[in-house]
Amino acid sequence: MSIIMKDPYLDELKNDFNKYSNDLKKLKKKLLKTDSQQDQEKIISKIDKIAKEMEKNQKQSTKVTKSRIKERRLKK
């Protein structure tokens, strides 16, 4: 049985994650098209930055989800 939670903060985190994913797809296409080493380095740097943001996002989402589940258990 899965628990579906409607939570504005979790929804915001999910939307942010989706935006990061879309940005990564665009950067990947740019990276494959460019032959300039300098441009490639800049794109890779942006990819790394987005990947770190995605990781923070996922950690925060996990913390919030666990907290919300705990709150629900305490209410019962």
C-alpha positions in Angstrom: 0.0 0.0 0.0 1.5 3.3 -1.0 1.0 6.5 0.9 0.1 9.5 -1.3 0.9 12.7 0.4 -0.2 16.1 -0.8 2.3 18.6 0.5 3.0 21.9 -1.0 6.7 21.8 0.0 7.2 18.3 -1.4 5.4 19.3 -4.6 7.8 22.3 -4.9 10.8 20.0 -4.4 9.4 17.6 -7.0 9.0 20.5 -9.5 12.5 21.7 -8.8 13.8 18.2 -9.4 12.0 18.0 -12.7 13.4 21.4 -13.8 16.9 20.2 -12.9 16.4 17.1 -15.0 15.2 19.2 -18.0 18.2 21.5 -17.6 20.6 18.5 -17.6 19.0 17.2 -20.8 19.6 20.5 -22.5 23.1 20.8 -21.3 23.9 17.2 -22.4 22.7 18.1 -25.9 24.9 21.3 -25.9 27.8 19.3 -24.7 27.5 16.8 -27.5 27.2 19.5 -30.1 30.2 21.7 -29.1 33.8 21.1 -30.1 35.2 23.9 -28.0 37.1 22.5 -25.0 36.4 25.8 -23.1 32.7 25.5 -23.7 32.8 21.8 -22.8 34.4 22.7 -19.5 31.8 25.4 -18.7 29.0 23.0 -19.5 30.5 20.2 -17.4 30.8 22.7 -14.5 27.1 23.6 -14.9 26.2 19.9 -15.0 28.1 19.3 -11.8 26.4 22.2 -10.1 23.0 21.0 -11.1 23.8 17.5 -10.0 24.8 18.8 -6.5 21.5 20.7 -6.3 19.6 17.6 -7.3 21.3 15.6 -4.6 20.5 18.3 -2.0 16.9 18.3 -3.3 16.6 14.5 -2.9 18.0 14.5 0.6 15.6 17.3 1.6 12.7 15.5 0.0 13.6 12.3 1.9 13.8 14.2 5.2 10.5 15.9 4.7 8.8 12.7 3.7 10.0 10.9 6.8 9.0 13.8 8.9 5.5 13.9 7.4 5.1 10.1 7.9 6.2 10.4 11.5 3.6 13.3 12.0 0.9 11.1 10.6 1.8 8.2 12.9 1.8 10.5 15.9 -1.7 11.8 15.0 -3.1 8.3 15.0 
